[in-house]
Amino acid sequence: MANEDITKINCTTTVTILNTFTGKVYKDEAERDEDINNPNTGTTKDHIKQDILVQVSPKGLNVLNKLMKAQNKTNDKSKA
């Protein structure tokens, strides 16, 4: 698949990094790494949970829906 065949859909992503042991939410990966590497804390990488929320606009969802329908039609024709 060539790059010009890829449809870009704008979205917003939010990353939340949480220490499941202490409940602390880190502002970024650097703060997380600093806590893990700090010998004065008991934090290990096993205490870390990372969630990613992806928000797609209604316009982006419509584009994605059209692409999926077109792909399904192509797949149905190839099966016949």
C-alpha positions as CSV (number, residue, x, y, z in Angstrom):
1,M,0.0,0.0,0.0
2,A,1.5,3.3,-1.0
3,N,1.6,6.3,1.3
4,E,-0.9,8.2,-0.8
5,D,-3.4,5.4,-0.3
6,I,-3.5,6.0,3.5
7,T,-6.3,8.2,4.7
8,K,-5.3,10.4,7.7
9,I,-7.9,10.9,10.4
10,N,-7.2,13.6,12.9
11,C,-7.7,12.6,16.5
12,T,-6.7,13.6,20.0
13,T,-4.9,11.2,22.3
14,T,-4.5,11.5,26.1
15,V,-2.0,9.4,27.9
16,T,-2.4,8.8,31.6
17,I,0.5,7.2,33.5
18,L,-0.5,5.9,37.0
19,N,1.4,4.3,39.8
20,T,-1.1,1.5,40.9
21,F,0.8,1.1,44.2
22,T,0.7,4.8,45.4
23,G,-2.1,6.2,43.2
24,K,0.2,8.9,41.8
25,V,-0.5,10.2,38.3
26,Y,2.7,11.2,36.5
27,K,2.8,14.3,34.2
28,D,5.0,12.5,31.7
29,E,7.3,9.5,31.1
30,A,10.4,11.4,32.5
31,E,8.7,11.8,35.9
32,R,7.7,8.1,35.8
33,D,11.2,7.0,35.0
34,E,12.6,9.3,37.7
35,D,10.4,7.7,40.3
36,I,11.3,4.1,39.1
37,N,15.0,4.9,39.2
38,N,14.9,6.7,42.6
39,P,16.3,4.3,45.2
40,N,14.4,6.2,47.9
41,T,11.0,5.0,46.6
42,G,9.8,1.4,46.3
43,T,8.4,2.1,42.8
44,T,9.1,-0.6,40.2
45,K,8.0,-0.8,36.6
46,D,5.4,-3.4,37.7
47,H,3.6,-0.7,39.6
48,I,3.1,1.4,36.5
49,K,-0.1,1.4,34.4
50,Q,-0.5,3.4,31.2
51,D,-3.8,4.2,29.6
52,I,-4.3,5.8,26.2
53,L,-7.5,7.5,25.3
54,V,-8.0,8.2,21.5
55,Q,-10.8,10.6,20.6
56,V,-11.9,10.7,17.0
57,S,-14.2,13.5,15.7
58,P,-17.5,12.6,14.1
59,K,-16.1,13.7,10.8
60,G,-13.2,11.2,11.3
61,L,-15.6,8.4,12.2
62,N,-17.6,9.1,9.1
63,V,-14.5,8.8,6.9
64,L,-13.5,5.6,8.7
65,N,-17.0,4.2,8.3
66,K,-16.9,4.9,4.5
67,L,-13.5,3.3,4.2
68,M,-14.6,0.1,6.0
69,K,-17.8,-0.1,3.9
70,A,-15.7,0.2,0.7
71,Q,-13.3,-2.5,1.9
72,N,-16.2,-4.8,2.7
73,K,-17.6,-4.4,-0.8
74,T,-14.2,-5.2,-2.2
75,N,-13.9,-8.3,-0.1
76,D,-17.4,-9.4,-1.0
77,K,-16.7,-9.1,-4.7
78,S,-13.5,-11.1,-4.4
79,K,-15.3,-14.0,-2.6
80,A,-17.9,-14.3,-5.5
